[in-house]
Structure formats: C-alpha cells, structure tokens
Amino acid sequence: MFNISGENRHPCLVSDFRGNTFRFSPLRIIFTVCLTSVAFIMLGYVPSMSTFWRVFIIIGFCVYINKHGNCGPHLDQKKIQQLPDHFGPGPVNVVLRQTVQACVDCAIQSKTVFEFLKPDDRGGEVITAAFDGEIHSIQLPPVNSASFVLRFLENLCHSLQCDNLLSSQPFSSYRGNTHSPEENDQNKPGKRKCKILY
C-alpha cells in the first residue's frame, strides 16, 4: 500500500492508490447494508439484547420536581422540598424507579400511596415501602420508552391529586410559578394547552 520513492536517495512513504483497496461497487454497498440490517433484526429476537436496547435507548432522560406546586392530600410538602430538583439524566427505567420511590417516601401515609401502584410481575423495577410493621415491595411495569414513563407518572400524579408535581421540562425557580416553561408557553393566548408531562 505504500511505495518508497524520492530524490537524492532520501526515501519517503507515498500512498499507493492503484490497487483495489478503496474500490467500492454498488453491489458491495448493497450487500453490506443488507447484512447490517439482518444483524440488527436478529438481535431483536434475542431476549436479553432486546431488553438491553429498549432500556438504554434513552440515557439522558430526566423528570423534574415542582417543589412549589400543589402536592395534593397524600404527599408531605416538607419532604417534597428535600427532594432533588430532578431525577436523571439516566436510563428511563432507573428514572421511573427513582421518581416513584420518591413519591412513596414523601407520602403522609406510605400505605395509601403504595396502594395506587398496580403490581406487575413482568420484570420491572422494584418499589418498597414500610407500613403495618413490615417492608412491602411491588414491581413496576417494564419500561420500553420515555413516553411510557411520562404516561405512567401522569396517571400516578392524577391519582395522588398533584397533577403539576412532575414534568419532563424544568420548572421556573420563581416560587409562585407552579408550571414548567413548556406549559407556560402552552397557556399563552392562541396556544393550545397540553398536559404538563408532555
């Protein structure tokens, strides 16, 4: 691939492109693309790889906490104030577990909030709570997308009667502002109002 050449007997390396090293034909390109596609399709049929790709497809996902919003009748405002401003960035399943666990931990009565969660034995993240003198655990549904997490949290907040507690967008630091910037923009005249998690 390299030739030795030069004047005054000083050798140097010069690239030789006369061979077939960089020769591509349309047939070779099509063949390569097809093989790559088949490889990804086959990976989808391997359960462990399929789960891996679904879980880590979004690694920068965040859920933001509205510390100055209405916590509803089931959550303790003082405990909410002690939470971080957001959970994440991280894989969607981890952020879901952290957010739901925080809601349980901030409950006035852990049992009440815990009962809003429906058990799912398909291998999702585990949430724990202490009540009635015992440690109880429950599995969340398996996560396959960020939109699934947002819908799950929206339903949970609706059950807890704290619809503006969580958002996928940062909240204003102004104490009187209980909406995310995205929702504020939607509330302007001429804008269509949307739910806070979207």
Secondary structure, DSSP 8 states (H G I E B T S, - for coil): -EEEE-STT--EEEE--SSSTT---HHHHHHHHHHHHHHHHHHHTSHHHHHHHHHHS-SSEEEEE-TTS--TTTB-HHHHHTS-SEEEEE-HHHHHHHHHHHHHHTBSSHHHHHTTS----SS--EEEEEETTEEEEEE------HHHHHHHHHHHHHHHT-TTSEESS---SSTT--S-HHHHHHHSTT-----TT-
